[in-house]
Structure formats: structure tokens, C-alpha cells
């Protein structure tokens, strides 16, 4: 699929690149590690796992009393916004190329 659609598939990753890559538990890992800031990244998928061109990122503060459920709520709220922002960015870039 990547060869058929090169640089056309995007992913939303539950951390700031390059933190907590290659895991299915990035939120839990961030809490366990004790970081104060985590976030969400959207990126173009390539042939390397959790690599690729970063399109957007948003930071999420982790408070001392945050648990998985509280952190997940923050991700849900900011996740939708970053998805819309990424799609708008790609649409604007596509329109600019189409006009030229």
C-alpha cells in the first residue's frame, strides 16, 4: 500500500515525536515515566515504523494527579482538533499545487 500511495497515508500518534515511539501504550508509558509534557503528532507514514514527516504536533500537559482516564480525555479533546488541522493543512497544500 505504501508503494501505491507514497507520502499519502497519515497517522496520528499519541506522543510528541520522537518520544514513546514503537509502542502501543504511549499514554501509559508517559505516565509511568513521569514526564510532565506529552502530546499528539500527525505524520506521513513511510516504510519505517513510527517514522516519517511530521505534519502537526500539539503538547499536552500531564498534571501530578492525572491518571490514564484523565489523560485520555485530554487526548480525545486535542486529538480531534489536530486531525482537522492536519486535514486542512493538506487540503490547502493540495489546492495550492492544483492552482499552479
Backbone as ProteinMPNN parsed JSONL, in Angstrom:
{"seq_chain_A": "XXXXXXXXXXXXXXXXXXXXXXXXXXXXXXXXXXXXXXXXXXXXXXXXXXXXXXXXXXXXXXXXXXXXXXXXXXXXXXXXXXXXXXXXXXXXXXXXXXXX", "coords_chain_A": {"N_chain_A": [[0.821, -1.184, 0.0], [1.984, 1.232, 0.738], [3.764, 1.646, -1.363], [2.048, 2.054, -3.47], [0.677, 4.332, -2.701], [2.605, 6.551, -2.101], [3.808, 8.754, 0.398], [1.226, 9.558, 1.067], [-0.348, 8.582, 3.074], [-1.517, 9.149, 6.287], [-0.861, 9.299, 9.836], [-1.988, 9.349, 13.195], [-0.308, 9.879, 16.13], [0.032, 9.009, 19.539], [1.899, 10.69, 21.029], [4.524, 13.131, 21.408], [6.576, 13.312, 18.675], [9.902, 12.734, 19.094], [9.291, 10.958, 21.113], [8.364, 8.048, 22.976], [7.959, 6.1, 20.887], [7.153, 3.337, 18.702], [5.503, 1.807, 20.305], [2.462, 0.514, 21.691], [1.355, 1.636, 23.802], [1.673, 4.381, 24.465], [0.532, 6.506, 25.991], [0.243, 5.366, 28.574], [2.928, 4.769, 28.989], [4.072, 7.328, 29.099], [2.909, 8.325, 31.443], [3.932, 6.463, 33.315], [6.67, 6.919, 33.072], [6.863, 9.45, 34.039], [6.85, 11.938, 32.761], [6.228, 15.426, 32.203], [5.112, 16.693, 30.103], [3.424, 15.601, 27.276], [1.983, 14.545, 24.207], [0.44, 14.887, 20.943], [1.084, 13.74, 17.689], [0.83, 14.208, 14.197], [1.666, 12.491, 11.267], [3.301, 11.689, 8.131], [3.154, 8.464, 6.925], [5.818, 6.201, 6.452], [8.11, 3.665, 5.251], [9.372, 2.956, 7.597], [8.757, 2.049, 10.917], [6.762, 4.116, 12.918], [7.959, 6.479, 11.967], [8.656, 9.254, 9.774], [7.528, 12.194, 7.979], [6.747, 14.9, 9.999], [3.641, 16.38, 10.412], [1.897, 17.905, 12.061], [1.899, 18.914, 15.504], [0.841, 18.774, 18.895], [1.117, 19.845, 22.195], [0.533, 18.284, 25.369], [-0.164, 18.837, 28.663], [0.8, 17.041, 31.527], [-0.611, 16.585, 34.558], [0.132, 16.289, 38.098], [-1.836, 14.754, 39.358], [-2.981, 13.319, 37.31], [-4.337, 10.444, 35.79], [-4.65, 7.514, 33.694], [-7.28, 7.721, 32.584], [-7.953, 10.471, 32.88], [-5.894, 11.629, 31.376], [-6.417, 10.485, 28.892], [-8.844, 11.723, 28.268], [-7.961, 14.327, 27.784], [-6.426, 13.818, 25.499], [-8.417, 12.978, 23.728], [-9.915, 15.346, 23.343], [-8.0, 17.152, 22.253], [-7.102, 15.607, 20.168], [-9.054, 15.422, 18.099], [-9.025, 18.057, 17.202], [-6.389, 18.314, 16.187], [-6.445, 16.473, 14.125], [-8.336, 17.622, 12.367], [-6.977, 20.027, 11.848], [-4.686, 19.033, 10.545], [-5.81, 17.813, 8.261], [-6.924, 20.09, 7.051], [-4.571, 21.53, 6.551], [-3.27, 19.84, 4.692], [-5.197, 19.864, 2.67], [-5.163, 22.584, 1.933], [-2.523, 22.75, 0.968], [-2.691, 20.963, -1.163], [-4.569, 22.261, -2.778], [-3.111, 24.557, -3.428], [-1.077, 23.472, -4.994], [-2.6, 22.44, -7.072], [-3.619, 24.732, -8.252], [-1.392, 25.95, -9.378]], "CA_chain_A": [[0.0, 0.0, 0.0], [2.856, 2.402, 0.781], [4.341, 1.897, -2.692], [0.972, 2.544, -4.326], [0.316, 5.677, -2.243], [3.745, 7.113, -1.358], [3.602, 10.064, 1.043], [-0.199, 9.888, 1.016], [-1.043, 7.985, 4.211], [-1.134, 9.844, 7.518], [-1.125, 8.61, 11.092], [-1.989, 10.164, 14.414], [0.464, 9.131, 17.123], [-0.251, 9.568, 20.86], [3.017, 11.297, 21.748], [5.292, 14.056, 20.592], [7.729, 12.649, 18.062], [10.341, 11.377, 18.983], [9.096, 10.269, 22.39], [7.452, 6.913, 23.103], [7.675, 5.523, 19.575], [7.234, 1.882, 18.622], [4.742, 1.193, 21.388], [1.012, 0.665, 21.609], [0.929, 2.152, 25.11], [2.399, 5.645, 24.655], [-0.042, 7.266, 27.108], [0.633, 4.709, 29.816], [4.381, 4.916, 29.11], [4.341, 8.708, 29.525], [2.552, 8.404, 32.866], [4.871, 5.642, 34.085], [7.99, 7.544, 33.03], [6.783, 10.66, 34.852], [7.037, 13.176, 32.002], [5.249, 16.48, 32.51], [4.524, 17.076, 28.819], [3.333, 14.599, 26.22], [1.258, 15.215, 23.137], [-0.05, 14.158, 19.781], [1.741, 14.094, 16.424], [0.356, 13.609, 12.953], [2.825, 12.356, 10.386], [3.155, 10.87, 6.936], [3.707, 7.13, 7.148], [6.769, 5.674, 5.466], [8.411, 2.242, 5.457], [9.933, 2.735, 8.927], [7.723, 2.099, 11.946], [6.726, 5.359, 13.691], [8.865, 7.483, 11.396], [8.003, 9.981, 8.695], [7.48, 13.656, 8.057], [5.778, 15.406, 10.974], [2.734, 17.381, 9.853], [1.459, 18.764, 13.164], [2.058, 18.412, 16.869], [0.242, 19.564, 19.962], [1.583, 19.396, 23.511], [-0.48, 18.055, 26.403], [0.45, 18.86, 29.989], [0.399, 15.988, 32.464], [-0.639, 17.072, 35.939], [0.53, 15.286, 39.09], [-2.958, 13.867, 39.713], [-3.523, 12.666, 36.119], [-4.246, 9.005, 35.58], [-4.898, 7.217, 32.285], [-8.59, 8.226, 32.16], [-7.864, 11.932, 32.748], [-5.01, 11.927, 30.248], [-7.123, 10.087, 27.674], [-9.818, 12.782, 27.998], [-7.211, 15.425, 27.151], [-6.074, 13.364, 24.151], [-9.63, 12.974, 22.906], [-10.256, 16.736, 23.011], [-6.996, 17.732, 21.358], [-6.929, 14.734, 19.014], [-9.965, 15.821, 17.032], [-8.548, 19.343, 16.663], [-5.172, 18.14, 15.385], [-6.84, 15.772, 12.902], [-8.941, 18.63, 11.494], [-5.902, 20.943, 11.444], [-3.839, 18.319, 9.587], [-6.556, 17.674, 7.006], [-6.993, 21.426, 6.446], [-3.239, 21.855, 6.045], [-3.048, 19.058, 3.477], [-6.126, 20.363, 1.656], [-4.63, 23.868, 1.466], [-1.337, 22.485, 0.166], [-3.134, 20.321, -2.403], [-5.199, 23.311, -3.584], [-2.042, 25.423, -3.926], [-0.398, 22.737, -6.075], [-3.573, 22.293, -8.158], [-3.77, 26.046, -8.886], [-0.166, 26.273, -10.13]], "C_chain_A": [[0.873, 1.259, 0.0], [3.486, 2.697, -0.576], [3.288, 2.442, -3.651], [0.598, 3.984, -3.981], [1.47, 6.306, -1.451], [3.446, 8.523, -0.847], [2.144, 10.511, 1.026], [-0.985, 9.337, 2.206], [-0.554, 8.665, 5.484], [-1.539, 9.021, 8.736], [-1.189, 9.646, 12.204], [-1.333, 9.315, 15.496], [0.292, 9.797, 18.494], [0.99, 9.953, 21.666], [3.642, 12.336, 20.836], [6.443, 13.269, 19.994], [8.969, 13.322, 18.613], [10.212, 10.59, 20.285], [8.099, 9.125, 22.269], [6.995, 6.369, 21.744], [7.767, 4.007, 19.65], [6.497, 1.166, 19.728], [3.258, 1.388, 21.142], [0.462, 1.286, 22.884], [1.608, 3.48, 25.431], [1.852, 6.461, 25.828], [0.361, 6.683, 28.451], [2.139, 4.864, 30.057], [4.744, 6.307, 29.606], [4.031, 8.882, 31.007], [3.566, 7.658, 33.732], [6.248, 6.289, 34.152], [8.032, 8.837, 33.838], [7.017, 11.953, 34.086], [5.932, 14.167, 32.351], [4.534, 16.976, 31.265], [4.539, 15.866, 27.896], [2.612, 15.279, 25.075], [0.801, 14.277, 22.052], [0.711, 14.666, 18.566], [0.963, 13.469, 15.282], [1.563, 13.587, 12.018], [2.476, 11.525, 9.164], [3.846, 9.546, 7.206], [4.7, 6.802, 6.043], [7.07, 4.218, 5.822], [9.034, 1.937, 6.828], [8.831, 2.941, 9.962], [7.858, 3.365, 12.788], [7.792, 6.358, 13.252], [8.072, 8.221, 10.334], [7.953, 11.461, 8.978], [6.381, 14.077, 9.026], [4.949, 16.496, 10.305], [2.293, 18.387, 10.906], [1.761, 18.085, 14.489], [1.336, 19.345, 17.827], [0.704, 18.969, 21.289], [0.397, 19.245, 24.46], [0.241, 17.968, 27.742], [-0.101, 17.707, 30.83], [0.506, 16.557, 33.871], [-0.293, 15.937, 36.895], [-0.59, 14.291, 39.405], [-3.549, 13.145, 38.505], [-3.308, 11.152, 36.167], [-4.571, 8.769, 34.102], [-6.212, 7.832, 31.793], [-8.567, 9.742, 31.96], [-7.005, 12.327, 31.548], [-5.701, 11.596, 28.928], [-8.171, 11.134, 27.28], [-9.144, 13.968, 27.324], [-6.844, 15.063, 25.711], [-7.288, 13.404, 23.228], [-9.979, 14.388, 22.439], [-9.28, 17.32, 21.992], [-6.802, 16.899, 20.095], [-7.804, 15.129, 17.845], [-9.479, 17.118, 16.383], [-7.325, 19.159, 15.778], [-5.479, 17.377, 14.092], [-7.429, 16.77, 11.904], [-7.874, 19.597, 10.978], [-5.005, 20.295, 10.38], [-4.542, 18.18, 8.236], [-6.657, 19.029, 6.302], [-5.654, 21.833, 5.848], [-2.972, 21.123, 4.732], [-3.957, 19.521, 2.344], [-5.623, 21.678, 1.072], [-3.41, 23.659, 0.571], [-1.716, 21.857, -1.178], [-3.76, 21.368, -3.333], [-4.14, 24.238, -4.187], [-1.315, 24.76, -5.093], [-1.309, 22.674, -7.299], [-3.704, 23.607, -8.946], [-2.57, 26.345, -9.782], [-0.123, 25.65, -11.453]], "O_chain_A": [[0.541, 2.242, -0.662], [3.72, 3.857, -0.913], [3.615, 3.215, -4.552], [0.243, 4.765, -4.864], [1.326, 6.566, -0.257], [2.905, 9.363, -1.567], [1.859, 11.708, 0.976], [-2.179, 9.608, 2.326], [0.647, 8.753, 5.738], [-2.428, 8.172, 8.674], [-0.526, 10.682, 12.151], [-1.744, 8.182, 15.749], [0.396, 11.019, 18.601], [1.119, 9.59, 22.835], [3.33, 12.412, 19.647], [7.204, 12.628, 20.719], [8.999, 14.551, 18.553], [10.967, 9.645, 20.513], [7.109, 9.226, 21.545], [5.801, 6.204, 21.494], [8.39, 3.461, 20.561], [6.832, 0.028, 20.059], [2.853, 2.328, 20.458], [-0.75, 1.445, 23.033], [2.07, 3.681, 26.555], [2.628, 7.049, 26.582], [0.769, 7.41, 29.356], [2.573, 5.064, 31.192], [5.632, 6.452, 30.447], [4.796, 9.51, 31.739], [4.003, 8.168, 34.763], [6.919, 6.214, 35.182], [9.099, 9.271, 34.272], [7.35, 12.971, 34.693], [4.834, 13.774, 32.748], [3.478, 17.602, 31.354], [5.56, 15.191, 27.76], [2.636, 16.506, 24.991], [0.776, 13.056, 22.212], [0.954, 15.865, 18.427], [0.494, 12.336, 15.386], [2.363, 14.521, 11.98], [1.504, 10.769, 9.153], [4.989, 9.513, 7.661], [4.466, 7.082, 4.867], [6.35, 3.613, 6.616], [9.201, 0.769, 7.177], [8.065, 3.902, 9.88], [8.934, 3.658, 13.309], [8.44, 6.998, 14.08], [6.938, 7.85, 10.03], [8.29, 11.92, 10.069], [5.229, 13.663, 8.892], [5.495, 17.423, 9.705], [2.315, 19.593, 10.66], [1.863, 16.862, 14.581], [1.237, 20.549, 17.591], [0.686, 17.753, 21.481], [-0.596, 19.967, 24.371], [1.133, 17.142, 27.933], [-1.303, 17.441, 30.84], [1.582, 16.959, 34.313], [-0.411, 14.763, 36.544], [-0.324, 13.122, 39.685], [-4.533, 12.421, 38.656], [-2.239, 10.665, 36.536], [-4.748, 9.725, 33.346], [-6.255, 8.403, 30.704], [-9.107, 10.242, 30.973], [-7.348, 13.244, 30.801], [-5.582, 12.343, 27.957], [-8.365, 11.401, 26.094], [-9.7, 14.55, 26.392], [-6.939, 15.898, 24.812], [-7.182, 13.82, 22.074], [-10.303, 14.595, 21.27], [-9.69, 17.91, 20.993], [-6.384, 17.425, 19.063], [-7.335, 15.166, 16.708], [-9.516, 17.259, 15.16], [-7.231, 19.786, 14.723], [-4.834, 17.614, 13.071], [-7.061, 16.764, 10.729], [-7.871, 19.944, 9.797], [-4.613, 20.955, 9.418], [-3.934, 18.406, 7.19], [-6.492, 19.105, 5.085], [-5.605, 22.413, 4.764], [-2.498, 21.725, 3.768], [-3.537, 19.565, 1.187], [-5.65, 21.869, -0.144], [-3.276, 24.313, -0.463], [-1.128, 22.184, -2.209], [-3.508, 21.358, -4.537], [-4.266, 24.655, -5.338], [-0.977, 25.425, -6.072], [-0.849, 22.835, -8.429], [-3.878, 23.587, -10.164], [-2.734, 26.941, -10.846], [0.845, 25.835, -12.191]]}, "name": "protein", "num_of_chains": 1, "seq": "XXXXXXXXXXXXXXXXXXXXXXXXXXXXXXXXXXXXXXXXXXXXXXXXXXXXXXXXXXXXXXXXXXXXXXXXXXXXXXXXXXXXXXXXXXXXXXXXXXXX"}
